[in-house]
Amino acid sequence: MREQVFWGWGEPGAGPLLPAHADVFLRDLGLPGGIVETPVALADVRLRAPELPAAARAGLEAAVGAGHLLDDAETRVLRCRGKSYLDLLAQRAGDCEAAPDAVVRPADHDQVAAVLRVCAEHGVAVVPFGGGTSVVGGLEAPREGFGGVVSLDLGRMDGLESVDERSLTAVFAPGVRLPEAERALGERGLRLAHVPQSFEWATVGGCVATRSAGQSSTGHGRIDENVVALRCATPAGELATLGAPGTAAGPSLRELVVGSEGALGVITRVALRVRPVASGSRHEGWFTRSFADGADALRRLEQEGLAPDVARLSDETETRIGIALAGPGGAGRRAGMAATRALGYGEGCLLVLGWEGDEKAIGARRRPAAALLRKAGLLYAGKGPGEGWARQRFAGPYLRDDLLDRGALVETLETATSWTGLEPLRDAVARALTGALGHAVVGCHVSHLYPTGASLYFTVLAARDRDDPAGQWQRAKRAAGEAIVAAGATITHHHAVGRDHMPWLEAEHGALGLELLRAAKERCDPAGVMNPGVLVGR
Ligand SMILES: Cc1cc2nc3c(=O)[nH]c(=O)nc-3n(C[C@H](O)[C@H](O)[C@H](O)COP(=O)(O)OP(=O)(O)OC[C@H]3O[C@@H](n4cnc5c(N)ncnc54)[C@H](O)[C@@H]3O)c2cc1C
């Protein structure tokens, strides 16, 4: 079983480290430079003794087999919460009082259903656990009012169950991690092409349960656009949908389960659209004089049917952060930036584009796109910046651990709106964040294009308030959330609702909309034990 470190990202020593030159950038933020704090050792973590009632424990052991109910400290600490900044602050400090009493590891749908029955009967909260990469508080259930908390780890349900090569669909068990899913499909010349930055750890079921978007979702669609059918075990019974490619049989129940974050039940099987393995890819960089010019060029690419598979436009600040924190490849990027300044592109914004396919097909798609970009005044920067991005596309979360060691506040948030609303939304959110944090660096990029609008993804860096680090971020997040709903944008484009986005959900769905979701929960989960607190509150 692969496991991450309990206080950060990935396996020990797996990722890149911050380059030495990053300290210059960090000192500008008011940080002293160098390591100021390290995570506690596992032995020093604060953890309550497991408190599961004996009858519930016996029922769960009967459901999954005694060897698959675990309550050792390490297993519980690893299932305590997800990987947001607030999660990591708590884990690094060894605050694991909220850890589940036990972790159960069912082998199949029937065992999942049996676990849910036992939990409902004994009033034990149950939290589905896929890859554990939630960044919205999706995995930390409150224990008040419950006879205990159980983490339902889907790690044993990790197979590629079947492939229909003619229809280009594949059926997965929910706990298969994305790299393993791609490996299994690759053996048949197929792929999912779903690559969130959490790719190394996120599971198929977790992605479906949170409506995730990958780095090439502009070309291949978000995960929700690729779900063909699913099966979900709820405490009230099974909810399963057909795999028909289109239907007029009323509102989509598939859509009710996609994005339900474990509040209704556990997704135990997913059929997804797949596509042939790409024989090649091309990543390249372009510079634009301003974010507004770049965003408008992306709008035109998308609306004229010329968008590539990957399209990421960084604003001036994010372009600068990328250079400050980049590893060895950064020297090339720094030289590139000097050249763009000389050509009159000022500080410039970096646009990375990526196409997947064979050389001929890429050429045919790229030519008209490049012509449009040149006409719009963008400057071609060669393959270097694109290949650099592709090489470092999974580095960010490892560098975050280093930044935390150096005393930084480092977090991201995301939203989406119409093309018309994009620029005002970016300004409003950046203003809200800097207003709340004072001296902070707020970078932003566009990374998912739609005919009617695009997503915005913000990265925030500041010196951490050592006395009240959680409160410092909560105030900033509240200000950003209020700016987002005031602008009529979505509170989350792909991270999901979890517990962290609950305060803004009514602004998104309206009071009646939320009542409808609650009614669905009450019907599927009458005892209210399914991941209490996410999506519809308690
Ligand atoms: C460094 C980092 C980068 C990220 N990058 C991206 C990105 O590029 N795009 C993106 O969309 N997201 C991203 N995320 C967010 C996160 O990876 C996604 O939300 C992902 O979909 C979660 O998958 P998981 O398997 O880790 O699920 P978990 O974190 O284990 O679970 C997420 C939620 O879904 C529920 N759940 C999990 N499995 C099931 C199931 N089978 N049935 C019912 N409920 C279930 C859980 O209870 C929880 O509420 C990132 C997170 C991190 C930490």
The ligand as a MOL file (V3000), in Angstrom:
LIG
                    3D

  0  0  0     0  0            999 V3000
M  V30 BEGIN CTAB
M  V30 COUNTS 53 58 0 0 0
M  V30 BEGIN ATOM
M  V30 1 C -1.5350 19.2670 -4.3910 0
M  V30 2 C -2.9510 19.1370 -4.8670 0
M  V30 3 C -3.2660 19.3840 -6.1780 0
M  V30 4 C -4.5820 19.2780 -6.6200 0
M  V30 5 N -4.8470 19.5030 -7.9210 0
M  V30 6 C -6.1150 19.3860 -8.3680 0
M  V30 7 C -6.4030 19.6100 -9.7520 0
M  V30 8 O -5.5240 19.8830 -10.5640 0
M  V30 9 N -7.6960 19.4790 -10.1450 0
M  V30 10 C -8.6770 19.1440 -9.2700 0
M  V30 11 O -9.8130 19.0390 -9.6910 0
M  V30 12 N -8.4270 18.9450 -7.9690 0
M  V30 13 C -7.1770 19.0440 -7.4960 0
M  V30 14 N -6.9100 18.8120 -6.1750 0
M  V30 15 C -7.9940 18.4290 -5.2760 0
M  V30 16 C -8.1550 16.8870 -5.1310 0
M  V30 17 O -7.0130 16.2240 -5.5710 0
M  V30 18 C -9.2930 16.4290 -5.9350 0
M  V30 19 O -10.4810 16.9700 -5.3670 0
M  V30 20 C -9.4610 14.9030 -6.0600 0
M  V30 21 O -10.5350 14.7130 -6.8760 0
M  V30 22 C -9.6910 14.1520 -4.8090 0
M  V30 23 O -9.4620 12.7730 -5.0790 0
M  V30 24 P -9.0790 11.7730 -3.9030 0
M  V30 25 O -9.1070 10.3980 -4.4440 0
M  V30 26 O -7.8350 12.1980 -3.2360 0
M  V30 27 O -10.3120 11.9690 -2.9330 0
M  V30 28 P -10.3840 12.2220 -1.3360 0
M  V30 29 O -9.5410 13.3860 -1.0200 0
M  V30 30 O -10.0040 10.9320 -0.6880 0
M  V30 31 O -11.8760 12.5060 -1.1870 0
M  V30 32 C -12.4540 13.6910 -1.6530 0
M  V30 33 C -13.9300 13.7420 -1.2350 0
M  V30 34 O -14.6680 12.7440 -1.9350 0
M  V30 35 C -15.1780 11.7630 -1.0470 0
M  V30 36 N -14.9410 10.4680 -1.6980 0
M  V30 37 C -13.7530 9.9330 -2.0530 0
M  V30 38 N -13.9530 8.7620 -2.6830 0
M  V30 39 C -15.2930 8.5670 -2.7360 0
M  V30 40 C -16.1230 7.5450 -3.2650 0
M  V30 41 N -15.6280 6.4810 -3.8900 0
M  V30 42 N -17.4620 7.6790 -3.1190 0
M  V30 43 C -18.0020 8.7540 -2.4980 0
M  V30 44 N -17.2600 9.7400 -1.9820 0
M  V30 45 C -15.9210 9.6520 -2.1050 0
M  V30 46 C -14.4360 11.9510 0.2570 0
M  V30 47 O -15.2010 11.5760 1.3670 0
M  V30 48 C -14.1420 13.4400 0.2390 0
M  V30 49 O -15.2390 14.1810 0.6850 0
M  V30 50 C -5.6030 18.9210 -5.7050 0
M  V30 51 C -5.2730 18.6500 -4.3790 0
M  V30 52 C -3.9630 18.7370 -3.9640 0
M  V30 53 C -3.6210 18.4380 -2.5360 0
M  V30 END ATOM
M  V30 BEGIN BOND
M  V30 1 1 1 2
M  V30 2 1 2 3
M  V30 3 2 2 52
M  V30 4 2 3 4
M  V30 5 1 4 5
M  V30 6 1 4 50
M  V30 7 2 5 6
M  V30 8 1 6 7
M  V30 9 1 6 13
M  V30 10 2 7 8
M  V30 11 1 7 9
M  V30 12 1 9 10
M  V30 13 2 10 11
M  V30 14 1 10 12
M  V30 15 2 12 13
M  V30 16 1 13 14
M  V30 17 1 14 15
M  V30 18 1 14 50
M  V30 19 1 15 16
M  V30 20 1 16 17
M  V30 21 1 16 18
M  V30 22 1 18 19
M  V30 23 1 18 20
M  V30 24 1 20 21
M  V30 25 1 20 22
M  V30 26 1 22 23
M  V30 27 1 23 24
M  V30 28 2 24 25
M  V30 29 1 24 26
M  V30 30 1 24 27
M  V30 31 1 27 28
M  V30 32 2 28 29
M  V30 33 1 28 30
M  V30 34 1 28 31
M  V30 35 1 31 32
M  V30 36 1 32 33
M  V30 37 1 33 34
M  V30 38 1 33 48
M  V30 39 1 34 35
M  V30 40 1 35 36
M  V30 41 1 35 46
M  V30 42 1 36 37
M  V30 43 1 36 45
M  V30 44 2 37 38
M  V30 45 1 38 39
M  V30 46 1 39 40
M  V30 47 2 39 45
M  V30 48 1 40 41
M  V30 49 2 40 42
M  V30 50 1 42 43
M  V30 51 2 43 44
M  V30 52 1 44 45
M  V30 53 1 46 47
M  V30 54 1 46 48
M  V30 55 1 48 49
M  V30 56 2 50 51
M  V30 57 1 51 52
M  V30 58 1 52 53
M  V30 END BOND
M  V30 END CTAB
M  END
